Amino acid sequence: MRQVVEGWVWGRNVRPLIVEAALSATDDERDDGWYSYPLAGPDRTVRVRLATAVGSDVVCVEISGVQTAELRIRADTLLSAFATT
Protein backbone atom coordinates (compact mmCIF):
# COMPACT_ATOMS: atom_id res chain seq x y z
CA MET A 1 0.00 0.00 0.00
CA ARG A 2 1.32 3.42 -0.95
CA GLN A 3 2.33 5.60 2.01
CA VAL A 4 2.76 8.92 0.20
CA VAL A 5 0.10 11.50 -0.59
CA GLU A 6 1.02 14.08 -3.23
CA GLY A 7 -0.74 17.13 -4.49
CA TRP A 8 -0.42 20.90 -4.77
CA VAL A 9 -1.75 24.02 -3.08
CA TRP A 10 -1.79 27.69 -4.05
CA GLY A 11 1.25 29.52 -2.73
CA ARG A 12 -0.92 31.88 -0.69
CA ASN A 13 -2.31 28.87 1.23
CA VAL A 14 1.01 27.40 2.35
CA ARG A 15 1.13 29.28 5.65
CA PRO A 16 -2.28 27.96 6.71
CA LEU A 17 -1.26 24.48 5.56
CA ILE A 18 2.08 24.19 7.38
CA VAL A 19 4.92 26.71 7.01
CA GLU A 20 6.06 29.34 4.58
CA ALA A 21 9.64 29.71 5.77
CA ALA A 22 12.37 28.55 3.43
CA LEU A 23 10.14 28.38 0.35
CA SER A 24 12.02 31.06 -1.55
CA ALA A 25 15.01 28.73 -1.92
CA THR A 26 12.96 25.73 -3.09
CA ASP A 27 12.55 24.40 -6.63
CA ASP A 28 10.37 21.42 -7.55
CA GLU A 29 12.60 20.61 -10.52
CA ARG A 30 15.63 19.85 -8.34
CA ASP A 31 15.91 16.74 -6.15
CA ASP A 32 17.67 18.82 -3.50
CA GLY A 33 15.31 21.78 -3.91
CA TRP A 34 12.61 20.65 -1.50
CA TYR A 35 11.97 21.90 2.05
CA SER A 36 11.26 18.99 4.39
CA TYR A 37 9.48 19.21 7.73
CA PRO A 38 8.48 16.46 10.19
CA LEU A 39 5.06 16.58 11.84
CA ALA A 40 5.13 14.48 14.99
CA GLY A 41 2.00 13.27 16.74
CA PRO A 42 1.53 11.03 19.74
CA ASP A 43 1.40 7.84 17.62
CA ARG A 44 3.33 8.57 14.44
CA THR A 45 5.37 11.08 12.50
CA VAL A 46 4.79 12.13 8.92
CA ARG A 47 7.18 14.13 6.77
CA VAL A 48 5.98 17.02 4.64
CA ARG A 49 8.06 18.17 1.67
CA LEU A 50 7.38 21.49 -0.07
CA ALA A 51 8.81 23.09 -3.19
CA THR A 52 7.82 26.04 -5.31
CA ALA A 53 6.69 24.99 -8.79
CA VAL A 54 8.97 26.92 -11.10
CA GLY A 55 7.18 29.66 -13.01
CA SER A 56 3.89 29.51 -11.11
CA ASP A 57 2.12 30.39 -7.87
CA VAL A 58 1.80 26.70 -6.99
CA VAL A 59 3.68 24.93 -4.20
CA CYS A 60 4.16 21.19 -4.67
CA VAL A 61 3.47 19.12 -1.55
CA GLU A 62 4.43 15.56 -0.67
CA ILE A 63 3.40 13.95 2.62
CA SER A 64 5.12 10.67 3.45
CA GLY A 65 4.55 8.24 6.31
CA VAL A 66 0.77 8.25 5.96
CA GLN A 67 0.40 4.64 7.04
CA THR A 68 -3.37 4.33 7.52
CA ALA A 69 -6.29 4.83 5.17
CA GLU A 70 -7.77 7.41 7.56
CA LEU A 71 -4.54 9.44 7.61
CA ARG A 72 -4.28 9.30 3.80
CA ILE A 73 -7.85 10.59 3.48
CA ARG A 74 -7.15 13.40 5.94
CA ALA A 75 -3.95 14.42 4.15
CA ASP A 76 -5.64 14.30 0.75
CA THR A 77 -8.59 16.33 2.08
CA LEU A 78 -6.25 19.03 3.39
CA LEU A 79 -4.41 19.21 0.06
CA SER A 80 -7.71 19.45 -1.81
CA ALA A 81 -9.03 22.15 0.50
CA PHE A 82 -5.93 24.29 0.19
CA ALA A 83 -5.80 23.84 -3.59
CA THR A 84 -9.10 25.66 -4.06
CA THR A 85 -9.20 29.30 -5.01
Secondary structure, 3 states (H helix, E strand, C coil): CCCEEEEEEEHHHHHHHCCCCCHHHCCCCCCCCCEEEEEECCCCEEEEEEEECCCCCEEEEEEECCCCHHHHHHHHHHHHHHCCC
